Amino acid sequence: MGIEIERKFRVKGEGWRAAAHAVVPMAQGYLNDAASIASGAQNASVRVRIEGDVAFLNIKSRETGPRRQEFEVPLPVEDAQALLKLCVGGLVEKRRHLVHHGAHVWEVDEFLGDNAGLVVAEIELDAVDEVFERPDWLAREVTDEVRYFNLALAAHPFSRWDAAERG
């Protein structure tokens, strides 16, 4: 069983751009919807993602906080393209910028399409209480805020957030 320990933050400014050493275009969708997860009818999200020239089927357990079960299986890109057409909600498109900072590689996601304007940074850790160096372009932590989950962004994109949600 795979375990993911990940923390997510809003990003301020553009300082991260110059530090990015790679950029990967991504498109992803979900075979189940946010409502089924929120209601408890389903206990995991099922995602299809194309990352550049590779693709994956991903299953994540329904848990808040930085730790959750995660399973990922490679797919042929053609199969992933077909599965994206079966997804519910909108397509989540983004450019993932990889940024070395301290002992970690940060994934800075610059969202496109209906989520344009949203930029978040994620860090994967080996332990929930692992100490890490915070870059100066990090803003507040949003790890536990469901609206920042990609599954939620597919159903209720950033372009439809009101001022309170964007705060």
C-alpha positions in Angstrom: 0.0 0.0 0.0 1.3 3.4 -0.9 1.1 6.3 1.6 1.4 9.9 0.5 2.4 12.6 3.0 1.9 15.9 1.3 1.4 19.5 2.4 -0.1 22.2 0.1 0.4 26.0 0.2 -0.8 29.0 -1.7 2.0 30.8 -3.5 2.8 34.5 -3.5 4.8 36.4 -6.1 6.8 35.0 -8.9 10.1 34.2 -7.1 9.6 30.4 -7.7 9.6 30.8 -11.5 13.3 31.5 -11.8 14.1 28.5 -9.6 12.1 26.0 -11.6 14.3 23.4 -13.3 11.5 21.6 -15.2 7.9 22.1 -16.3 5.5 19.3 -17.0 2.1 19.9 -18.6 -0.7 18.0 -17.0 -4.4 17.3 -17.7 -6.5 15.2 -15.3 -10.0 14.3 -14.6 -12.0 12.2 -12.1 -14.1 9.1 -12.7 -16.1 9.9 -9.5 -17.3 13.2 -8.2 -16.6 15.4 -5.2 -20.2 14.9 -3.9 -19.8 11.2 -3.6 -16.6 11.6 -1.6 -18.0 14.4 0.6 -21.1 12.4 1.4 -19.1 9.3 2.3 -20.8 7.2 -0.4 -17.2 6.6 -1.8 -14.0 6.5 0.2 -11.5 7.3 -2.6 -11.1 9.5 -5.6 -10.3 7.9 -8.9 -8.2 10.1 -11.2 -6.8 9.8 -14.7 -3.8 12.0 -15.4 -1.6 12.7 -18.4 1.8 14.1 -17.4 3.6 15.2 -20.5 4.0 11.9 -22.5 3.0 9.5 -19.7 -0.3 8.6 -18.1 -1.6 7.2 -14.8 -4.7 5.9 -13.1 -4.5 7.1 -9.4 -6.7 6.2 -6.4 -6.5 8.3 -3.2 -8.2 7.6 0.1 -10.7 10.1 1.4 -8.9 11.7 4.3 -8.2 15.2 5.4 -4.7 16.2 6.6 -1.4 15.5 5.0 -1.4 11.7 5.0 -3.5 9.4 2.8 -3.3 6.1 1.0 -2.4 6.5 -2.7 -2.2 3.9 -5.5 -0.9 4.7 -8.9 -0.9 2.5 -12.0 0.7 3.5 -15.4 -1.6 3.6 -18.4 -1.0 3.9 -22.1 -1.6 7.6 -23.1 -4.3 6.6 -25.6 -6.2 4.8 -22.8 -5.9 7.8 -20.5 -7.2 10.1 -23.3 -10.3 7.8 -23.7 -10.8 7.7 -20.0 -10.7 11.5 -19.7 -13.7 11.7 -21.9 -15.6 9.6 -19.3 -14.7 11.8 -16.4 -17.3 13.8 -14.4 -16.8 17.5 -13.6 -14.3 19.5 -15.5 -10.8 18.8 -16.7 -8.1 20.1 -14.5 -5.2 21.5 -16.5 -2.0 22.8 -15.2 1.7 23.3 -15.6 3.7 21.7 -12.8 7.0 23.5 -12.1 9.6 21.5 -10.2 11.6 23.7 -7.8 14.5 22.5 -5.7 14.6 24.3 -2.3 16.5 23.0 0.7 16.5 19.2 0.8 13.2 18.9 -1.2 11.7 19.3 -4.6 8.6 21.5 -4.5 5.8 21.0 -7.1 4.4 24.4 -8.0 1.1 23.9 -9.9 0.1 26.8 -12.1 -3.5 26.1 -13.1 -4.9 26.8 -16.5 -8.4 26.9 -18.0 -11.2 27.3 -15.5 -8.7 27.3 -12.7 -6.4 29.9 -14.2 -5.0 32.4 -11.7 -4.6 29.7 -9.0 -1.0 28.7 -8.0 -0.3 26.2 -5.3 2.9 24.5 -4.1 3.1 21.0 -2.7 5.8 19.2 -0.9 6.0 15.4 -0.3 7.4 14.4 3.0 8.6 11.1 4.6 6.8 11.8 7.9 3.9 14.0 9.0 6.1 15.9 11.4 9.1 16.2 9.1 10.8 19.6 9.3 11.4 21.4 5.9 12.8 24.7 4.8 10.1 27.1 3.7 10.8 29.2 0.6 10.0 32.9 0.8 7.4 32.6 -2.0 5.1 30.3 0.2 1.9 31.9 1.5 -0.5 30.2 3.9 -1.0 26.5 4.2 -4.1 25.0 2.6 -3.5 21.3 3.1 -6.8 20.8 5.0 -8.9 23.1 2.8 -11.0 20.8 0.6 -11.6 23.4 -2.1 -7.9 23.2 -3.0 -8.1 19.4 -3.7 -7.9 18.8 -7.5 -11.1 16.8 -7.2 -12.9 19.9 -5.8 -11.3 22.1 -8.5 -12.8 19.8 -11.2 -16.3 20.4 -9.7 -16.0 24.0 -8.5 -13.1 25.7 -10.4 -11.2 28.7 -9.2 -13.0 30.9 -11.8 -16.2 30.4 -9.9 -14.9 31.1 -6.4 -16.3 34.2 -4.6 -14.1 36.6 -2.7 -14.4 34.7 0.5 -13.2 31.5 -1.1 -10.3 33.2 -2.8 -9.2 34.8 0.6 
